[in-house]
Amino acid sequence: MFNWAITFLIIAIIAGVLGFGGIAGASVGMAKIAFVAGLVLAIVFWVIGKRGPPV
């Protein structure tokens, strides 16, 4: 997920430099969503990994 966030951020930066405001805004929005989703999944899997194996 973090790879997607970085990809969309790079697309947003390039689009912003070239003057495509709509595409840049949409890419920033997608980058934020991908980053938050990746962060939530990382925390969930970290918590699940902390528990011992089922008995």
LINTA-V709179 format. One record per residue. N is the residue number from 1. SS is DSSP state (2 for helix, 1 for strand, 0 for the rest). BURIAL is I if it has 24 or more other C-alpha atoms within 12 Angstrom, else O. Layout:
BEGIN
n:ss:burial
N:SS:BURIAL
N:SS:BURIAL
END
This chain:
BEGIN
n:ss:burial
1:0:O
2:2:O
3:2:O
4:2:O
5:2:I
6:2:O
7:2:O
8:2:I
9:2:I
10:2:O
11:2:I
12:2:I
13:2:O
14:2:O
15:2:O
16:2:O
17:2:O
18:2:O
19:0:O
20:0:O
21:2:O
22:2:O
23:2:O
24:2:O
25:2:O
26:2:O
27:2:I
28:2:I
29:2:O
30:2:I
31:2:I
32:2:I
33:2:O
34:2:O
35:2:O
36:2:O
37:2:O
38:2:O
39:2:O
40:2:O
41:2:O
42:2:O
43:2:O
44:2:O
45:2:O
46:2:O
47:2:O
48:2:O
49:2:O
50:2:O
51:0:O
52:0:O
53:0:O
54:0:O
55:0:O
END
